[in-house]
Amino acid sequence: MAAQASVPIAAPISKAEVKEDRFIAIDMLRGIAMLLMALDHWAAFARVNITAEGYDGVRPALGGAFHIFTGLLTNLASGIFFTLTGTSIAFFERSRRKRGWTEWEITRFLLIRAGILLVLDQVVNFVGWHVTDLPLFEVLSALAFGLIVLAFARHLPLKVIAIGAGVLFLGYPLLVMLFPHNPDQPLSAVTTILLQNHRASFPNVETPFLGRLSLVLAGYVLGRLLREGKISIQPQWLWVATGGLVAWLVLRLGVLNGYGDYMPYNSQDGWLSFLIDSKHPPSLTFLLFNMSLSLMLLVGLQSLSVRLKDTAISWVLTILGQTSLFFFVLHMLFYKLLEVVFNGSFIPSSLISYDIIRLYLECALTMVVLLPICYAYRNLRRKYSILSYL
């Protein structure tokens, strides 16, 4: 498959929640992740190599420096999506309790939505990426299982969920070591789904479930604490992000015998290879690096939320952030249509010869079409509750 993208699963947000400036930064962060995902996907359709991550320990063929920088940016989307899945569920359950929903009604909604995601994972990948070796366990399926886990785990004490997230985050590399991927001796289907990226398995596993479940659980804890007013997004969080980058640096330098680093740095590969890490299965270093930068981005958005309020930037990001799953399905279908019609880039190279500039410009032009549709869909969803499943 072309681009390895991640897909959001933001629960619908009520009008009251949208009006709370305190959480607009979260909507905007999700919106930024959507733009990065779209850029990553259009690069695959336009045949521009922005790969800046490895799979199964295999180093990718890299493009130019600007291409690599773009790929590193798009890598942020994955962790943001999974983390804000949990955060959205925390916001969602509280808003529905205020509307009088029972706990079973909330659980039932999450389970139904998980089922829809499992189906969409097959449909979108078949139509968009033309994957024929179904069934597939990609990002939407991993998110669906995250929803299923949280549908029940949310009833546990918050401390238990937080401890579980931490143990899984730090312990996942150990599980990968205990059950390594070996094409000659394939793991069981269950073990592969839980731990390994293996495209020749049945089902075709691209996004191992346990690889980012810790982010979903941590996001839920974050959402609960924010909603209950026990914490707020503060500049001091930058110290936490800095600590994460220090931990990433220490591990990339080979401390702890490379624990959690599936693609150790080799100085002979050049300094840029220091930034190239394993996305599937996600290494501890990959998650530390990208989540630390994402946390810095969230703090920055929070500090700028007052200035950005009622601006075009805020409007674009919040629209994308609040219609994330719909946008994912829509953009995949639209991009596939563009590929069929233009067989790649639709701006002639005679006009713009540098492919990375064409990539950015073409992706921006697709937003001109997609954003108004997402805006209209958000308005419809507020009128017709059945649309809240998408």
C-alpha positions as CSV (number, residue, x, y, z in Angstrom):
1,M,0.0,0.0,0.0
2,A,1.2,3.5,-0.6
3,A,1.1,6.0,2.3
4,Q,0.8,4.6,5.8
5,A,-1.7,7.1,7.2
6,S,-3.7,7.4,10.3
7,V,-7.3,8.2,10.6
8,P,-9.1,10.2,13.2
9,I,-12.1,9.0,15.2
10,A,-13.2,12.1,16.9
11,A,-16.5,11.8,18.7
12,P,-19.1,14.4,17.7
13,I,-18.7,17.6,19.8
14,S,-21.7,19.5,21.1
15,K,-22.2,23.2,20.4
16,A,-21.5,24.0,24.1
17,E,-18.1,22.2,23.9
18,V,-17.2,24.0,20.7
19,K,-17.7,27.3,22.3
20,E,-15.2,26.5,25.1
21,D,-12.0,28.3,24.0
22,R,-10.2,26.1,26.5
23,F,-10.5,23.1,24.1
24,I,-10.4,24.8,20.8
25,A,-6.7,24.0,20.7
26,I,-7.5,20.3,20.7
27,D,-9.8,20.8,17.7
28,M,-7.1,22.7,15.9
29,L,-4.5,20.1,16.7
30,R,-6.7,17.4,15.2
31,G,-7.3,19.7,12.2
32,I,-3.5,20.1,11.7
33,A,-3.2,16.3,11.8
34,M,-5.9,16.0,9.1
35,L,-3.9,18.4,6.9
36,L,-0.7,16.4,7.4
37,M,-2.6,13.2,6.7
38,A,-4.0,14.6,3.5
39,L,-0.5,15.8,2.4
40,D,0.9,12.4,3.1
41,H,-1.9,10.7,1.1
42,W,-1.7,13.0,-1.9
43,A,2.1,12.5,-2.0
44,A,1.3,8.8,-2.6
45,F,-1.2,9.5,-5.3
46,A,1.0,12.1,-6.9
47,R,4.0,9.7,-6.7
48,V,6.2,12.0,-4.7
49,N,8.5,10.2,-2.2
50,I,8.2,11.9,1.2
51,T,8.8,8.6,3.1
52,A,10.7,9.3,6.4
53,E,10.0,6.1,8.3
54,G,10.7,2.4,8.2
55,Y,8.6,-0.7,8.4
56,D,9.6,-4.0,9.9
57,G,13.1,-2.6,10.5
58,V,13.7,-1.9,6.8
59,R,15.2,1.5,6.0
60,P,13.3,3.3,3.3
61,A,14.7,4.9,0.1
62,L,14.9,8.6,0.9
63,G,14.2,11.7,-1.2
64,G,15.8,15.1,-0.8
65,A,16.1,17.0,2.4
66,F,12.9,18.9,1.9
67,H,11.1,15.7,1.1
68,I,12.4,14.1,4.3
69,F,11.4,17.1,6.3
70,T,7.8,16.9,4.9
71,G,7.7,13.2,5.7
72,L,8.8,13.9,9.3
73,L,6.0,16.4,9.6
74,T,3.3,14.0,8.3
75,N,4.5,11.4,10.8
76,L,3.0,13.5,13.5
77,A,-0.5,12.7,12.4
78,S,-0.5,9.1,13.5
79,G,0.1,9.7,17.2
80,I,-2.2,12.7,17.3
81,F,-5.1,10.7,15.8
82,F,-4.8,7.8,18.3
83,T,-4.3,10.1,21.3
84,L,-7.2,12.4,20.5
85,T,-9.4,9.3,19.9
86,G,-9.3,8.7,23.7
87,T,-9.6,12.4,24.4
88,S,-12.7,12.7,22.3
89,I,-14.3,9.7,24.0
90,A,-13.8,11.4,27.4
91,F,-15.5,14.6,26.0
92,F,-18.2,12.6,24.3
93,E,-19.3,10.5,27.3
94,R,-19.6,13.6,29.5
95,S,-21.7,15.5,27.0
96,R,-24.0,12.5,26.5
97,R,-24.5,12.1,30.3
98,K,-25.6,15.7,30.4
99,R,-28.2,14.9,27.7
100,G,-29.5,12.1,29.8
101,W,-27.9,9.1,28.1
102,T,-27.4,6.0,30.2
103,E,-24.0,4.3,30.4
104,W,-25.2,1.5,28.2
105,E,-26.4,3.9,25.5
106,I,-22.9,5.5,25.5
107,T,-21.3,2.0,25.3
108,R,-23.6,0.9,22.6
109,F,-22.8,4.0,20.5
110,L,-19.1,3.4,20.8
111,L,-19.5,-0.3,19.8
112,I,-21.7,0.6,16.8
113,R,-19.2,3.1,15.7
114,A,-16.4,0.6,16.1
115,G,-18.3,-1.8,13.8
116,I,-18.7,1.0,11.2
117,L,-14.9,1.7,11.3
118,L,-14.1,-2.0,10.7
119,V,-16.3,-2.0,7.6
120,L,-14.9,1.4,6.4
121,D,-11.4,0.1,6.8
122,Q,-12.1,-2.5,4.1
123,V,-14.1,-0.3,1.8
124,V,-11.8,2.8,1.9
125,N,-8.6,0.8,1.4
126,F,-10.2,-1.3,-1.4
127,V,-11.5,1.8,-3.3
128,G,-8.8,4.3,-2.4
129,W,-5.6,2.2,-2.3
130,H,-7.0,-0.6,-4.4
131,V,-6.0,-3.2,-1.8
132,T,-7.4,-6.5,-2.9
133,D,-5.9,-8.9,-0.3
134,L,-8.7,-8.3,2.2
135,P,-9.5,-8.6,5.1
136,L,-7.2,-5.7,6.2
137,F,-6.3,-4.6,9.6
138,E,-5.2,-1.0,9.1
139,V,-5.6,2.3,11.0
140,L,-9.4,2.3,11.1
141,S,-9.5,-1.2,12.5
142,A,-6.9,-0.4,15.1
143,L,-9.0,2.6,16.1
144,A,-12.1,0.5,16.2
145,F,-10.5,-1.9,18.6
146,G,-9.4,1.1,20.7
147,L,-13.0,2.2,20.9
148,I,-14.1,-1.3,21.9
149,V,-11.5,-1.4,24.7
150,L,-12.4,2.1,26.0
151,A,-16.2,1.3,25.8
152,F,-15.6,-0.9,28.8
153,A,-12.3,0.2,30.3
154,R,-13.7,3.7,30.9
155,H,-15.6,2.3,33.9
156,L,-12.3,1.5,35.6
157,P,-10.7,4.0,38.1
158,L,-8.8,6.6,36.1
159,K,-5.5,5.8,37.9
160,V,-5.8,2.2,36.7
161,I,-6.3,3.4,33.1
162,A,-3.3,5.7,33.4
163,I,-1.1,3.0,34.8
164,G,-2.2,0.6,32.1
165,A,-1.3,3.2,29.5
166,G,2.2,3.7,30.9
167,V,2.9,0.0,31.3
168,L,1.8,-0.7,27.7
169,F,3.8,2.2,26.3
170,L,7.0,1.1,28.0
171,G,6.3,-2.6,27.7
172,Y,5.3,-2.9,24.1
173,P,8.9,-3.1,22.8
174,L,9.4,-6.1,25.1
175,L,6.4,-7.9,23.5
176,V,7.8,-7.2,20.1
177,M,11.1,-8.7,21.2
178,L,9.4,-11.8,22.6
179,F,7.4,-12.3,19.4
180,P,9.6,-11.1,16.5
181,H,8.4,-11.0,12.9
182,N,9.8,-13.8,10.9
183,P,8.4,-14.3,7.3
184,D,9.6,-17.9,7.3
185,Q,7.7,-18.6,10.6
186,P,4.6,-16.4,10.6
187,L,3.0,-15.6,13.9
188,S,-0.6,-16.5,14.6
189,A,-3.2,-14.1,13.3
190,V,-4.0,-12.9,16.8
191,T,-0.4,-12.2,17.7
192,T,0.2,-10.5,14.4
193,I,-2.8,-8.2,14.9
194,L,-1.7,-7.3,18.3
195,L,2.0,-6.8,17.7
196,Q,3.4,-6.8,14.2
197,N,3.1,-5.2,10.8
198,H,2.8,-8.1,8.4
199,R,1.3,-7.5,5.0
200,A,1.4,-11.2,3.9
201,S,-0.6,-12.4,6.9
202,F,-4.3,-13.2,7.1
203,P,-5.7,-10.7,7.8
204,N,-3.3,-8.2,6.2
205,V,-1.9,-6.3,9.2
206,E,-0.5,-2.8,8.7
207,T,-1.3,-1.2,12.0
208,P,-0.8,-3.6,15.0
209,F,-3.4,-2.9,17.6
210,L,-1.3,-2.8,20.8
211,G,1.3,-0.5,19.1
212,R,-0.8,2.7,19.8
213,L,-3.4,1.5,22.3
214,S,-1.3,3.2,25.0
215,L,-1.9,6.5,23.2
216,V,-5.7,6.0,23.1
217,L,-5.7,5.2,26.9
218,A,-3.5,8.2,27.7
219,G,-5.6,10.5,25.6
220,Y,-8.7,9.3,27.5
221,V,-7.0,10.1,30.8
222,L,-6.0,13.5,29.4
223,G,-9.6,14.2,28.3
224,R,-11.1,13.2,31.6
225,L,-8.7,15.4,33.6
226,L,-9.3,18.4,31.2
227,R,-13.1,18.0,31.3
228,E,-13.1,17.7,35.1
229,G,-11.0,20.8,35.5
230,K,-8.2,19.0,37.3
231,I,-5.6,20.1,34.8
232,S,-5.3,22.7,32.0
233,I,-3.0,23.1,29.0
234,Q,-0.1,25.1,30.3
235,P,3.3,26.3,29.0
236,Q,4.9,24.1,31.7
237,W,3.9,21.1,29.6
238,L,6.8,22.0,27.4
239,W,9.1,20.6,30.1
240,V,7.3,17.3,29.7
241,A,7.8,17.4,25.9
242,T,11.4,18.3,26.4
243,G,11.9,15.3,28.7
244,G,10.3,13.1,26.0
245,L,12.8,14.4,23.4
246,V,15.7,13.8,25.8
247,A,14.5,10.2,26.4
248,W,14.3,9.8,22.6
249,L,17.8,11.1,22.1
250,V,19.2,8.8,24.8
251,L,17.6,5.7,23.3
252,R,18.6,6.6,19.8
253,L,22.2,6.9,21.0
254,G,22.1,3.3,22.0
255,V,21.6,3.5,25.7
256,L,19.7,0.5,27.3
257,N,21.1,-1.7,24.4
258,G,18.7,-0.1,22.0
259,Y,15.5,-1.0,23.9
260,G,12.5,0.2,22.0
261,D,14.6,1.2,18.9
262,Y,13.9,-1.1,16.0
263,M,16.1,0.8,13.5
264,P,19.3,1.7,15.4
265,Y,21.2,4.7,14.1
266,N,24.3,4.0,11.9
267,S,26.6,7.0,11.4
268,Q,27.6,5.6,8.0
269,D,24.1,6.3,6.8
270,G,24.4,10.0,7.3
271,W,23.0,12.3,10.0
272,L,19.5,12.4,8.5
273,S,19.1,8.7,9.2
274,F,19.1,9.6,12.9
275,L,15.6,11.0,12.4
276,I,14.4,7.9,10.4
277,D,12.6,5.5,12.7
278,S,10.2,2.5,12.6
279,K,6.6,3.5,12.2
280,H,5.2,0.0,12.0
281,P,5.5,-1.6,14.4
282,P,5.9,1.7,16.2
283,S,9.1,1.9,18.1
284,L,9.3,3.5,21.5
285,T,11.7,6.1,19.9
286,F,9.2,6.9,17.1
287,L,6.4,7.5,19.6
288,L,8.6,9.6,22.0
289,F,9.8,11.8,19.2
290,N,6.5,12.4,17.5
291,M,4.4,12.7,20.7
292,S,6.8,15.2,22.2
293,L,6.6,17.4,19.2
294,S,2.8,17.0,19.1
295,L,2.6,18.1,22.8
296,M,4.7,21.2,22.0
297,L,2.3,21.9,19.1
298,L,-0.7,21.6,21.4
299,V,0.8,24.1,23.9
300,G,1.6,26.5,21.1
301,L,-2.0,26.3,19.8
302,Q,-3.3,26.9,23.3
303,S,-1.2,30.0,23.7
304,L,-2.3,31.3,20.4
305,S,-6.0,30.3,20.7
306,V,-7.2,33.9,21.6
307,R,-5.3,35.4,18.6
308,L,-6.5,32.7,16.3
309,K,-10.1,32.9,17.4
310,D,-12.5,33.8,14.5
311,T,-9.6,33.7,12.0
312,A,-9.5,31.8,8.7
313,I,-6.9,29.5,10.2
314,S,-9.0,28.6,13.2
315,W,-12.1,28.0,10.9
316,V,-10.2,25.7,8.6
317,L,-8.6,23.7,11.4
318,T,-11.7,23.4,13.5
319,I,-13.8,22.3,10.5
320,L,-11.3,19.6,9.8
321,G,-11.0,18.6,13.4
322,Q,-14.7,18.3,14.0
323,T,-15.5,16.3,10.8
324,S,-12.4,14.2,10.9
325,L,-13.7,10.7,10.0
326,F,-16.0,12.2,7.3
327,F,-13.1,14.1,5.9
328,F,-11.0,10.9,5.8
329,V,-13.5,9.0,3.8
330,L,-14.2,12.0,1.5
331,H,-10.6,12.9,0.8
332,M,-9.7,9.3,-0.1
333,L,-12.5,9.0,-2.6
334,F,-11.7,12.5,-4.0
335,Y,-8.0,11.7,-4.3
336,K,-8.7,8.4,-6.0
337,L,-10.9,10.3,-8.5
338,L,-8.1,12.8,-9.2
339,E,-5.6,10.0,-9.7
340,V,-7.9,8.2,-12.2
341,V,-8.5,11.4,-14.1
342,F,-5.0,12.8,-14.1
343,N,-2.9,9.7,-13.3
344,G,-1.0,11.6,-10.6
345,S,-0.2,15.3,-10.3
346,F,-2.7,17.6,-12.0
347,I,-0.4,20.6,-12.2
348,P,1.9,20.1,-15.2
349,S,5.6,19.9,-14.4
350,S,6.2,22.4,-17.2
351,L,4.6,25.0,-14.9
352,I,6.2,23.9,-11.7
353,S,9.2,21.6,-12.1
354,Y,10.0,20.9,-8.4
355,D,7.7,18.1,-7.3
356,I,7.6,19.0,-3.6
357,I,6.3,22.5,-4.4
358,R,3.7,21.0,-6.7
359,L,2.7,18.6,-3.9
360,Y,2.0,21.4,-1.4
361,L,0.2,23.5,-4.0
362,E,-2.0,20.6,-5.2
363,C,-2.9,19.5,-1.7
364,A,-3.9,23.1,-0.9
365,L,-6.1,23.2,-4.0
366,T,-7.9,20.0,-3.0
367,M,-8.8,21.7,0.3
368,V,-10.7,24.3,-1.6
369,V,-13.1,21.6,-2.7
370,L,-13.1,19.5,0.4
371,L,-13.5,22.1,3.1
372,P,-16.9,23.5,2.0
373,I,-18.3,19.9,1.8
374,C,-17.0,19.2,5.4
375,Y,-18.6,22.5,6.6
376,A,-21.9,21.5,5.1
377,Y,-21.7,18.0,6.6
378,R,-21.0,19.4,10.0
379,N,-24.2,21.5,9.8
380,L,-26.2,18.5,8.7
381,R,-24.8,16.4,11.5
382,R,-26.1,18.9,14.0
383,K,-29.6,18.5,12.5
384,Y,-29.6,14.7,12.0
385,S,-28.2,12.7,14.9
386,I,-27.8,9.6,12.8
387,L,-24.9,11.3,11.1
388,S,-23.0,11.4,14.3
389,Y,-21.7,7.9,13.6
390,L,-19.6,9.4,10.9
